[in-house]
Amino acid sequence: MTNSNGQQRPKLELKLNQPVTLRLLRDQPHVGQSSHGPYFLYSVQDEQRQEYAWFAPVDVHEAIQTSGLKSGSEISVKRVKGGRVELSVLGKSETSEQKPDTLREQMMQSVHDADFILKNCGVQVSEELQKLSTAIFIARTKAN
């Protein structure tokens, strides 16, 4: 995962019995499957505003989801004896990282805007419409 500067985020490594305060940077983690089973990769930021990629254990991920934590929520995590991770919710963000526009709405608006631009330039080729609307859509969704 990359940070806001486009650089790869370092992996967060929890030290035994040392709590770390984190802010969630996304509403949902990246979920995947490895040879060890499912994983839940969260984008987080520590108190020094350093961004990390953090692989949350299944039980911690479930607690985060059950608590309804969103981007901006603050948690404290601590690795304890036996390799377990303890979670404390410090502050729950009520707002979501997502803007009211859905991706479908953004794509529709991008196609409309591209059509308007091309018609004003005298271009009526559908391939050009597709290229321009795709470029506008990518630019809009990257900003989210």
Buried (B, 14 or more C-beta within 10 A) or exposed (E): BEBEEEEEBEEBEBEEEEBBBBBBBBBBBEEEEEEEEEBBBBBBBBEEEEBBBBBBBEEBBEBBEEEEBBBBBBBEBBBEEEEEBBBEBEEEBEEEBBEEBEEEEBBBBBBEBBBEBBEEEEEEEEEBBEEBBBEBBEEBEEEE
